[in-house]
Amino acid sequence: MDVEQIESWDASYSNTQSVHRTDDGIELYYEYRGEGPWLVILSGILVVSTAWRNFTHQLVKTNTVLTFDIRNQGGSSEGDGSYANHLRDLKSLLDGLEIEQAYLLGVSFATLFARDFAFEHPERVKGLIQCGPAISPYGSKRRDHMLKAWLTTLEASGPAGLFDASYPLVLGDRTIARGGSATYLALRERFLAVNSKAQLRANLEGGLEADDDPEKLRQLQCPVLLMTGDNDFSVGRSALNDQAALIPEARVEIIDHSGHAPYVEAPEVFESIVGEFIAEVEGREISEADRP
């Protein structure tokens, strides 16, 4: 990944926005592209919805990819950023678009939303894809320490300070070494353009309300794909394997030479793994439907 690639990314917002209004008056910016089974991407705190256009070139050929900004992010409006509200927003958006079933792809902190939605509404989720899961099979203490540290940094140094604290964590060391200062500055500029201090604070604080109850993993009823880069700062192979052991049907995929965001560092590999997972589940459903 180099500056030319970053500068070529399209993350602009449409002049004619697609907006869904929730019961409490929040306007959620969303967009969808492609054709096929619904794939809903939950991009969490640090990545806005429009950025996914650049990491789903292949997936939109076989899926309808829906992305949206959570409240207090990007093109969506500000409001109570409680954890429960994020879950209600997801259900409200799916209901509004009349999406009865979908694959959920959670990223980083949004893996918490994806897990809990699949736990609470199993009939709505055909498959669950968790990329760089912020979920631990051992409890939430580490994540809570990190969120509190990021909140302290945000209060002291603003969004620029938060970016500086998270940049060496989110990307792998090879990517950072190859990109140098130019890549750092290009990504920093994009981050600061779409994230305010108030928005970031609201969603980081909301993340502290989530829990890592292993019973939620044990009761997941859909196939689950757990994936991340081999250089992820927050979760490693052993923790993912221990998490998979709690889930009735799960498998682990590790992407080489990537960190917490393999969809940025190795988009082709990322898309291939996700696409194959969805195709496998879809194929299984067709086979079961054909049985006498």
ZILINPE-V361047 format. One record per run of one state. SS is the DSSP state (2 for helix, 1 for strand, 0 for the rest). FROM is the first residue (numbers start at 1). LEN is the number of residues. Records with the same first field share a line. If there is no record, write none. Layout:
SS->FROM-LEN / FROM-LEN
//
This chain:
0->1-2 / 9-9 / 22-5 / 35-2 / 43-6 / 56-3 / 62-1 / 69-14 / 97-5 / 108-2 / 121-1 / 132-9 / 171-2 / 195-2 / 208-6 / 219-4 / 230-7 / 247-3 / 256-6 / 266-1 / 291-2
2->3-6 / 49-7 / 59-3 / 83-14 / 110-11 / 122-3 / 141-30 / 173-22 / 197-11 / 214-5 / 237-10 / 262-4 / 267-24
1->18-4 / 27-8 / 37-6 / 63-6 / 102-6 / 125-7 / 223-7 / 250-6
//
